[in-house]
Amino acid sequence: MTTTTQLHLTDLPIGILTLTASDEALTGVEFGRVEHEELEHVPSDLLIEAAHQLSEYFAGKRQSFDLPLAPAGTQFQQRVWQALQQIPYGETRSYGDLASIIGQPGAARAVGMANNRNPLSILIPCHRVIGANGALVGYGGGLTIKRKLLELEGVLD
Protein backbone atom coordinates (compact mmCIF):
# COMPACT_ATOMS: atom_id res chain seq x y z
CA MET A 1 0.00 0.00 0.00
CA THR A 2 1.34 3.42 -0.95
CA THR A 3 1.38 6.10 1.71
CA THR A 4 0.98 9.72 0.68
CA THR A 5 2.30 12.34 3.06
CA GLN A 6 2.43 16.12 3.24
CA LEU A 7 4.78 18.69 4.69
CA HIS A 8 4.36 22.45 5.10
CA LEU A 9 7.43 24.65 4.57
CA THR A 10 6.86 27.93 6.35
CA ASP A 11 10.19 29.79 6.43
CA LEU A 12 10.56 30.54 2.72
CA PRO A 13 11.03 33.97 1.13
CA ILE A 14 7.93 33.37 -1.01
CA GLY A 15 5.70 32.28 1.86
CA ILE A 16 4.41 28.82 2.67
CA LEU A 17 4.65 25.79 0.40
CA THR A 18 2.82 22.51 0.88
CA LEU A 19 4.69 19.46 -0.43
CA THR A 20 3.07 16.09 -1.06
CA ALA A 21 4.73 12.79 -1.87
CA SER A 22 4.03 9.13 -2.35
CA ASP A 23 6.47 6.51 -1.10
CA GLU A 24 8.39 6.80 -4.38
CA ALA A 25 8.20 10.42 -5.61
CA LEU A 26 7.05 13.97 -5.04
CA THR A 27 3.55 14.52 -6.33
CA GLY A 28 2.80 18.14 -5.51
CA VAL A 29 4.11 21.56 -4.57
CA GLU A 30 1.33 24.00 -3.71
CA PHE A 31 1.50 27.64 -2.71
CA GLY A 32 0.17 28.32 0.77
CA ARG A 33 -0.81 26.00 3.55
CA VAL A 34 -3.06 23.41 1.97
CA GLU A 35 -4.54 20.78 4.26
CA HIS A 36 -5.15 17.43 2.60
CA GLU A 37 -7.28 15.67 5.19
CA GLU A 38 -6.59 12.24 3.71
CA LEU A 39 -2.81 12.63 3.88
CA GLU A 40 -0.52 11.83 6.76
CA HIS A 41 1.51 14.60 8.41
CA VAL A 42 4.50 12.39 9.18
CA PRO A 43 7.22 13.74 6.89
CA SER A 44 8.93 11.04 4.86
CA ASP A 45 12.65 11.02 4.11
CA LEU A 46 11.75 12.16 0.60
CA LEU A 47 9.82 15.19 1.88
CA ILE A 48 12.66 16.09 4.23
CA GLU A 49 15.14 15.90 1.34
CA ALA A 50 12.85 18.02 -0.84
CA ALA A 51 12.63 20.62 1.93
CA HIS A 52 16.43 20.62 2.21
CA GLN A 53 16.91 21.08 -1.54
CA LEU A 54 14.31 23.85 -1.69
CA SER A 55 16.04 25.63 1.21
CA GLU A 56 19.32 25.42 -0.71
CA TYR A 57 17.60 26.80 -3.82
CA PHE A 58 16.20 29.77 -1.93
CA ALA A 59 19.61 30.39 -0.33
CA GLY A 60 21.16 30.57 -3.82
CA LYS A 61 23.15 27.37 -3.27
CA ARG A 62 21.26 25.06 -5.65
CA GLN A 63 20.39 25.49 -9.31
CA SER A 64 18.74 22.15 -10.03
CA PHE A 65 16.87 19.52 -8.07
CA ASP A 66 17.74 15.86 -7.70
CA LEU A 67 14.42 14.41 -6.58
CA PRO A 68 12.09 11.76 -8.00
CA LEU A 69 9.04 13.50 -9.44
CA ALA A 70 5.68 11.98 -10.37
CA PRO A 71 3.40 14.70 -11.75
CA ALA A 72 -0.01 13.40 -12.75
CA GLY A 73 -1.20 14.68 -16.10
CA THR A 74 -2.06 13.97 -19.71
CA GLN A 75 0.54 12.83 -22.24
CA PHE A 76 0.68 16.38 -23.67
CA GLN A 77 1.15 17.90 -20.21
CA GLN A 78 3.92 15.40 -19.47
CA ARG A 79 5.74 16.46 -22.67
CA VAL A 80 5.47 20.13 -21.70
CA TRP A 81 6.65 19.44 -18.15
CA GLN A 82 9.63 17.48 -19.49
CA ALA A 83 10.51 20.44 -21.71
CA LEU A 84 10.22 22.81 -18.74
CA GLN A 85 12.82 20.77 -16.89
CA GLN A 86 15.28 21.45 -19.72
CA ILE A 87 15.17 25.25 -19.22
CA PRO A 88 18.43 26.08 -17.42
CA TYR A 89 18.51 27.98 -14.16
CA GLY A 90 18.68 31.71 -14.86
CA GLU A 91 17.11 31.46 -18.32
CA THR A 92 13.61 31.87 -19.69
CA ARG A 93 11.65 30.64 -22.68
CA SER A 94 8.39 31.81 -24.19
CA TYR A 95 5.29 29.67 -24.50
CA GLY A 96 5.93 29.61 -28.26
CA ASP A 97 9.50 28.42 -27.68
CA LEU A 98 8.20 25.52 -25.60
CA ALA A 99 5.58 24.66 -28.20
CA SER A 100 8.34 24.44 -30.82
CA ILE A 101 10.56 22.38 -28.51
CA ILE A 102 7.84 19.74 -28.10
CA GLY A 103 7.25 19.69 -31.86
CA GLN A 104 3.94 21.57 -31.88
CA PRO A 105 4.80 25.15 -32.91
CA GLY A 106 1.17 26.24 -33.06
CA ALA A 107 0.35 25.08 -29.54
CA ALA A 108 1.58 28.03 -27.44
CA ARG A 109 -1.82 28.44 -25.79
CA ALA A 110 -2.04 24.73 -24.96
CA VAL A 111 1.49 24.93 -23.53
CA GLY A 112 0.26 27.78 -21.31
CA MET A 113 -2.60 25.62 -20.07
CA ALA A 114 -0.20 22.74 -19.35
CA ASN A 115 2.00 25.17 -17.40
CA ASN A 116 -1.05 26.22 -15.41
CA ARG A 117 -1.69 22.58 -14.48
CA ASN A 118 1.91 21.89 -13.37
CA PRO A 119 1.54 20.16 -9.98
CA LEU A 120 5.23 20.57 -9.06
CA SER A 121 5.89 24.31 -9.28
CA ILE A 122 9.49 25.39 -8.76
CA LEU A 123 10.74 21.79 -9.08
CA ILE A 124 9.36 21.75 -12.63
CA PRO A 125 10.27 25.37 -13.36
CA CYS A 126 7.19 26.82 -15.04
CA HIS A 127 8.18 30.20 -13.56
CA ARG A 128 10.86 30.34 -16.30
CA VAL A 129 8.21 30.72 -19.01
CA ILE A 130 7.37 34.27 -20.08
CA GLY A 131 5.33 35.95 -22.77
CA ALA A 132 6.69 36.32 -26.32
CA ASN A 133 7.30 40.03 -25.63
CA GLY A 134 9.28 39.26 -22.47
CA ALA A 135 6.40 40.13 -20.12
CA LEU A 136 5.78 38.16 -16.95
CA VAL A 137 2.46 36.47 -17.56
CA GLY A 138 0.49 33.82 -15.74
CA TYR A 139 1.76 31.91 -12.74
CA GLY A 140 -0.12 29.70 -10.30
CA GLY A 141 1.58 31.33 -7.32
CA GLY A 142 0.93 34.82 -8.68
CA LEU A 143 3.18 37.22 -10.56
CA THR A 144 4.81 38.54 -7.37
CA ILE A 145 6.17 35.07 -6.59
CA LYS A 146 7.15 34.52 -10.23
CA ARG A 147 9.11 37.77 -10.12
CA LYS A 148 10.84 36.75 -6.86
CA LEU A 149 11.87 33.40 -8.32
CA LEU A 150 13.25 34.99 -11.48
CA GLU A 151 15.07 37.63 -9.41
CA LEU A 152 16.58 34.84 -7.29
CA GLU A 153 17.83 33.19 -10.48
CA GLY A 154 19.29 36.46 -11.76
CA VAL A 155 16.88 36.84 -14.69
CA LEU A 156 15.40 40.09 -13.35
CA ASP A 157 16.93 42.94 -11.38
Backbone as CSV, one residue per row, in Angstrom:
resi,resn,N_x,N_y,N_z,CA_x,CA_y,CA_z,C_x,C_y,C_z
1,MET,0.837,-1.187,0.000,0.000,0.000,0.000,0.881,1.249,0.000
2,THR,0.573,2.187,-0.863,1.337,3.424,-0.951,0.815,4.426,0.064
3,THR,1.731,5.059,0.754,1.381,6.102,1.706,1.676,7.455,1.064
4,THR,0.748,8.372,1.179,0.976,9.719,0.680,1.038,10.651,1.881
5,THR,2.089,11.455,1.919,2.301,12.339,3.059,2.400,13.781,2.588
6,GLN,2.317,14.696,3.539,2.425,16.119,3.237,3.325,16.802,4.256
7,LEU,3.909,17.905,3.828,4.777,18.689,4.687,4.605,20.155,4.323
8,HIS,4.486,21.011,5.326,4.363,22.454,5.104,5.720,23.107,5.373
9,LEU,6.197,23.878,4.398,7.430,24.646,4.571,7.016,26.089,4.809
10,THR,7.377,26.619,5.970,6.855,27.932,6.355,7.888,29.052,6.336
11,ASP,9.159,28.750,6.310,10.186,29.789,6.428,10.818,30.128,5.087
12,LEU,10.030,30.260,4.058,10.556,30.543,2.722,10.326,32.003,2.342
13,PRO,11.191,32.571,1.522,11.025,33.974,1.134,9.791,34.241,0.271
14,ILE,9.152,33.185,-0.222,7.934,33.366,-1.015,6.687,32.970,-0.235
15,GLY,6.835,32.690,1.048,5.703,32.281,1.862,5.722,30.794,2.127
16,ILE,4.557,30.235,2.300,4.412,28.824,2.672,4.239,27.963,1.420
17,LEU,4.873,26.802,1.425,4.653,25.786,0.398,4.166,24.515,1.080
18,THR,3.264,23.815,0.429,2.824,22.508,0.879,3.353,21.479,-0.107
19,LEU,4.135,20.529,0.394,4.689,19.459,-0.429,3.915,18.180,-0.162
20,THR,3.669,17.404,-1.214,3.070,16.089,-1.058,3.928,15.068,-1.792
21,ALA,3.938,13.850,-1.262,4.734,12.789,-1.869,4.115,11.435,-1.606
22,SER,4.330,10.536,-2.559,4.025,9.130,-2.348,5.277,8.499,-1.743
23,ASP,5.277,7.195,-1.602,6.469,6.514,-1.100,7.645,6.659,-2.063
24,GLU,7.348,6.823,-3.350,8.386,6.800,-4.378,8.792,8.164,-4.915
25,ALA,7.904,9.171,-4.908,8.199,10.420,-5.607,7.360,11.574,-5.073
26,LEU,7.839,12.774,-5.357,7.055,13.969,-5.036,5.896,14.065,-6.013
27,THR,4.737,14.435,-5.501,3.546,14.516,-6.335,2.961,15.921,-6.402
28,GLY,3.367,16.802,-5.489,2.796,18.140,-5.510,3.602,19.161,-4.741
29,VAL,3.608,20.374,-5.268,4.109,21.561,-4.572,3.017,22.610,-4.754
30,GLU,2.423,23.035,-3.649,1.332,24.002,-3.714,1.700,25.240,-2.914
31,PHE,1.243,26.387,-3.390,1.500,27.637,-2.710,0.507,27.804,-1.573
32,GLY,1.012,28.145,-0.404,0.173,28.323,0.768,0.087,27.045,1.578
33,ARG,-0.614,27.151,2.662,-0.811,25.997,3.554,-2.081,25.300,3.117
34,VAL,-1.927,24.173,2.467,-3.058,23.406,1.968,-3.171,22.149,2.825
35,GLU,-4.328,21.952,3.418,-4.543,20.776,4.260,-5.246,19.697,3.444
36,HIS,-4.562,18.596,3.256,-5.150,17.433,2.599,-5.537,16.472,3.713
37,GLU,-6.799,16.452,4.043,-7.284,15.674,5.186,-6.905,14.198,5.091
38,GLU,-6.855,13.668,3.866,-6.595,12.237,3.706,-5.109,11.886,3.782
39,LEU,-4.251,12.878,3.874,-2.812,12.628,3.881,-2.240,12.665,5.289
40,GLU,-1.210,11.861,5.480,-0.522,11.834,6.760,0.392,13.051,6.894
41,HIS,0.628,13.471,8.129,1.512,14.602,8.407,2.901,14.169,8.857
42,VAL,3.178,12.885,8.792,4.499,12.392,9.179,5.426,12.568,7.980
43,PRO,6.382,13.500,8.071,7.224,13.735,6.894,8.114,12.541,6.574
44,SER,8.087,12.142,5.319,8.930,11.041,4.861,10.350,11.558,4.615
45,ASP,11.278,10.632,4.449,12.647,11.016,4.111,12.669,11.823,2.816
46,LEU,11.814,11.450,1.878,11.750,12.160,0.602,11.297,13.610,0.801
47,LEU,10.282,13.823,1.621,9.816,15.188,1.878,10.884,16.008,2.603
48,ILE,11.585,15.381,3.509,12.656,16.086,4.226,13.772,16.473,3.262
49,GLU,14.117,15.579,2.339,15.145,15.897,1.338,14.660,17.006,0.398
50,ALA,13.402,16.962,0.013,12.849,18.019,-0.840,12.907,19.367,-0.123
51,ALA,12.559,19.382,1.147,12.627,20.623,1.930,14.058,21.135,1.988
52,HIS,15.010,20.238,2.168,16.426,20.618,2.211,16.865,21.226,0.873
53,GLN,16.513,20.565,-0.229,16.913,21.076,-1.543,16.234,22.412,-1.861
54,LEU,14.983,22.567,-1.478,14.305,23.848,-1.693,14.950,24.951,-0.858
55,SER,15.340,24.641,0.371,16.044,25.629,1.211,17.352,26.055,0.560
56,GLU,18.083,25.097,0.001,19.320,25.424,-0.706,19.043,26.298,-1.928
57,TYR,17.989,25.998,-2.654,17.602,26.795,-3.823,17.332,28.245,-3.402
58,PHE,16.540,28.414,-2.373,16.200,29.770,-1.930,17.384,30.505,-1.326
59,ALA,18.386,29.778,-0.862,19.612,30.392,-0.330,20.619,30.672,-1.448
60,GLY,20.266,30.348,-2.691,21.164,30.575,-3.820,22.272,29.541,-3.934
61,LYS,22.116,28.402,-3.273,23.154,27.366,-3.271,22.820,26.171,-4.154
62,ARG,21.669,26.183,-4.795,21.262,25.058,-5.648,20.580,25.605,-6.896
63,GLN,20.973,25.054,-8.057,20.387,25.493,-9.315,19.517,24.434,-9.976
64,SER,19.591,23.204,-9.500,18.738,22.145,-10.028,18.391,21.193,-8.878
65,PHE,17.363,20.426,-9.102,16.872,19.520,-8.067,17.146,18.070,-8.465
66,ASP,17.466,17.272,-7.484,17.736,15.864,-7.696,16.742,15.073,-6.849
67,LEU,15.518,15.037,-7.320,14.424,14.406,-6.579,13.567,13.610,-7.557
68,PRO,13.026,12.477,-7.132,12.088,11.757,-7.996,10.755,12.504,-8.041
69,LEU,10.278,12.753,-9.249,9.036,13.499,-9.441,8.012,12.618,-10.142
70,ALA,6.756,12.747,-9.740,5.676,11.983,-10.371,4.460,12.883,-10.565
71,PRO,4.566,13.846,-11.497,3.403,14.703,-11.750,2.330,13.941,-12.525
72,ALA,1.105,14.056,-12.066,-0.012,13.398,-12.750,-0.571,14.340,-13.804
73,GLY,-0.660,13.856,-15.033,-1.201,14.683,-16.099,-1.334,13.910,-17.394
74,THR,-1.870,14.586,-18.399,-2.058,13.975,-19.712,-0.701,13.786,-20.389
75,GLN,-0.701,13.046,-21.480,0.538,12.830,-22.238,1.084,14.175,-22.735
76,PHE,0.225,15.061,-23.212,0.676,16.375,-23.671,1.291,17.169,-22.512
77,GLN,0.616,17.194,-21.374,1.149,17.902,-20.213,2.506,17.344,-19.812
78,GLN,2.644,16.024,-19.829,3.920,15.399,-19.475,5.033,15.871,-20.415
79,ARG,4.739,15.991,-21.700,5.745,16.462,-22.668,6.144,17.902,-22.360
80,VAL,5.171,18.731,-22.044,5.465,20.129,-21.701,6.301,20.185,-20.424
81,TRP,5.926,19.412,-19.418,6.646,19.442,-18.146,8.078,18.923,-18.312
82,GLN,8.261,17.948,-19.200,9.627,17.476,-19.490,10.437,18.600,-20.133
83,ALA,9.825,19.327,-21.055,10.514,20.444,-21.711,10.850,21.550,-20.706
84,LEU,9.959,21.800,-19.773,10.221,22.807,-18.739,11.482,22.467,-17.949
85,GLN,11.665,21.193,-17.681,12.815,20.769,-16.888,14.140,20.950,-17.639
86,GLN,14.066,21.233,-18.929,15.276,21.451,-19.718,15.669,22.924,-19.775
87,ILE,14.830,23.817,-19.238,15.169,25.246,-19.222,16.187,25.461,-18.113
88,PRO,17.390,25.909,-18.454,18.426,26.078,-17.423,18.080,27.168,-16.406
89,TYR,18.597,26.986,-15.222,18.514,27.981,-14.162,18.996,29.325,-14.719
90,GLY,18.272,30.382,-14.429,18.683,31.715,-14.856,18.339,32.049,-16.299
91,GLU,17.548,31.197,-16.948,17.113,31.459,-18.321,15.598,31.363,-18.401
92,THR,15.058,31.944,-19.456,13.613,31.869,-19.685,13.350,31.422,-21.114
93,ARG,12.138,30.983,-21.349,11.648,30.637,-22.684,10.226,31.164,-22.775
94,SER,9.780,31.404,-23.993,8.390,31.815,-24.194,7.521,30.570,-24.363
95,TYR,6.223,30.770,-24.280,5.291,29.672,-24.502,5.471,29.131,-25.917
96,GLY,5.690,30.028,-26.882,5.928,29.612,-28.263,7.208,28.801,-28.401
97,ASP,8.252,29.198,-27.670,9.504,28.418,-27.677,9.231,26.989,-27.224
98,LEU,8.496,26.857,-26.119,8.201,25.517,-25.598,7.358,24.705,-26.576
99,ALA,6.405,25.362,-27.217,5.582,24.661,-28.204,6.462,24.121,-29.325
100,SER,7.414,24.903,-29.776,8.340,24.438,-30.819,9.221,23.306,-30.316
101,ILE,9.696,23.414,-29.084,10.562,22.382,-28.508,9.861,21.026,-28.465
102,ILE,8.559,21.021,-28.176,7.841,19.743,-28.101,7.297,19.316,-29.470
103,GLY,7.641,20.073,-30.510,7.245,19.691,-31.864,5.855,20.104,-32.267
104,GLN,5.274,21.078,-31.548,3.944,21.570,-31.878,3.962,23.103,-31.880
105,PRO,4.584,23.700,-32.909,4.802,25.146,-32.906,3.538,26.002,-32.821
106,GLY,2.397,25.467,-33.146,1.168,26.237,-33.059,0.435,26.079,-31.734
107,ALA,1.051,25.443,-30.773,0.355,25.083,-29.536,0.754,25.935,-28.337
108,ALA,1.141,27.182,-28.554,1.582,28.025,-27.435,0.502,28.163,-26.366
109,ARG,-0.729,28.312,-26.761,-1.824,28.441,-25.790,-2.004,27.157,-24.987
110,ALA,-1.931,26.021,-25.659,-2.041,24.733,-24.960,-0.866,24.527,-24.010
111,VAL,0.322,24.994,-24.404,1.488,24.931,-23.526,1.220,25.761,-22.272
112,GLY,0.616,26.927,-22.450,0.265,27.775,-21.313,-0.695,27.072,-20.362
113,MET,-1.652,26.355,-20.910,-2.602,25.617,-20.068,-1.899,24.471,-19.332
114,ALA,-0.961,23.809,-20.005,-0.201,22.739,-19.345,0.645,23.323,-18.217
115,ASN,1.235,24.497,-18.465,1.996,25.174,-17.404,1.099,25.435,-16.201
116,ASN,-0.100,25.899,-16.465,-1.051,26.219,-15.414,-1.422,24.992,-14.583
117,ARG,-1.328,23.821,-15.171,-1.685,22.578,-14.485,-0.476,21.878,-13.844
118,ASN,0.690,22.477,-13.917,1.909,21.887,-13.365,1.740,21.666,-11.856
119,PRO,1.738,20.424,-11.404,1.541,20.163,-9.977,2.817,20.293,-9.135
120,LEU,3.958,20.528,-9.784,5.232,20.571,-9.060,5.970,21.878,-9.335
121,SER,5.288,22.989,-9.064,5.892,24.307,-9.276,7.255,24.388,-8.613
122,ILE,8.111,25.165,-9.175,9.493,25.393,-8.764,10.351,24.192,-9.159
123,LEU,9.969,22.973,-8.730,10.741,21.786,-9.083,10.683,21.531,-10.586
124,ILE,9.516,21.694,-11.174,9.356,21.747,-12.629,9.156,23.231,-12.907
125,PRO,10.188,23.908,-13.407,10.268,25.369,-13.358,9.397,26.127,-14.363
126,CYS,8.094,26.085,-14.168,7.185,26.820,-15.043,7.320,28.331,-14.863
127,HIS,7.964,28.761,-13.763,8.182,30.198,-13.565,9.163,30.761,-14.600
128,ARG,9.888,29.901,-15.298,10.862,30.338,-16.302,10.230,30.585,-17.667
129,VAL,8.907,30.482,-17.741,8.213,30.722,-19.006,7.571,32.097,-18.960
130,ILE,7.853,32.884,-19.998,7.373,34.268,-20.080,6.640,34.470,-21.399
131,GLY,6.013,35.622,-21.536,5.328,35.951,-22.774,6.320,36.199,-23.905
132,ALA,5.832,36.131,-25.137,6.688,36.323,-26.315,7.364,37.684,-26.310
133,ASN,6.731,38.682,-25.691,7.298,40.034,-25.630,8.176,40.245,-24.396
134,GLY,8.439,39.178,-23.654,9.279,39.264,-22.466,8.526,39.600,-21.192
135,ALA,7.206,39.769,-21.290,6.401,40.125,-20.121,6.204,38.918,-19.203
136,LEU,6.117,39.206,-17.906,5.777,38.161,-16.946,4.272,37.954,-17.017
137,VAL,3.885,36.778,-17.436,2.463,36.467,-17.556,2.178,35.148,-16.877
138,GLY,1.003,35.042,-16.313,0.490,33.816,-15.744,1.430,33.016,-14.868
139,TYR,1.039,32.806,-13.626,1.762,31.910,-12.737,0.828,31.510,-11.609
140,GLY,0.784,30.222,-11.318,-0.123,29.702,-10.296,0.069,30.340,-8.930
141,GLY,1.292,30.701,-8.606,1.578,31.331,-7.321,1.422,32.833,-7.350
142,GLY,1.068,33.385,-8.519,0.934,34.823,-8.677,2.202,35.438,-9.249
143,LEU,2.048,36.574,-9.895,3.182,37.221,-10.562,4.227,37.736,-9.582
144,THR,3.830,38.078,-8.369,4.807,38.536,-7.372,5.797,37.416,-7.049
145,ILE,5.293,36.209,-6.873,6.170,35.070,-6.587,7.005,34.737,-7.820
146,LYS,6.402,34.781,-8.998,7.155,34.517,-10.230,8.319,35.485,-10.338
147,ARG,8.056,36.762,-10.072,9.113,37.773,-10.122,10.217,37.458,-9.112
148,LYS,9.842,37.076,-7.893,10.844,36.748,-6.865,11.717,35.575,-7.285
149,LEU,11.099,34.559,-7.875,11.870,33.396,-8.322,12.833,33.763,-9.444
150,LEU,12.379,34.574,-10.383,13.252,34.991,-11.483,14.332,35.945,-11.000
151,GLU,14.037,36.774,-10.016,15.075,37.626,-9.408,16.115,36.777,-8.704
152,LEU,15.666,35.756,-7.972,16.578,34.841,-7.289,17.537,34.192,-8.288
153,GLU,17.015,33.848,-9.463,17.830,33.189,-10.484,18.629,34.171,-11.324
154,GLY,18.496,35.467,-11.054,19.286,36.459,-11.762,18.739,36.863,-13.118
155,VAL,17.492,36.474,-13.415,16.884,36.840,-14.691,16.410,38.286,-14.671
156,LEU,15.917,38.725,-13.512,15.400,40.090,-13.347,16.204,40.815,-12.285
157,ASP,16.244,42.110,-12.398,16.925,42.944,-11.376,16.019,43.218,-10.207
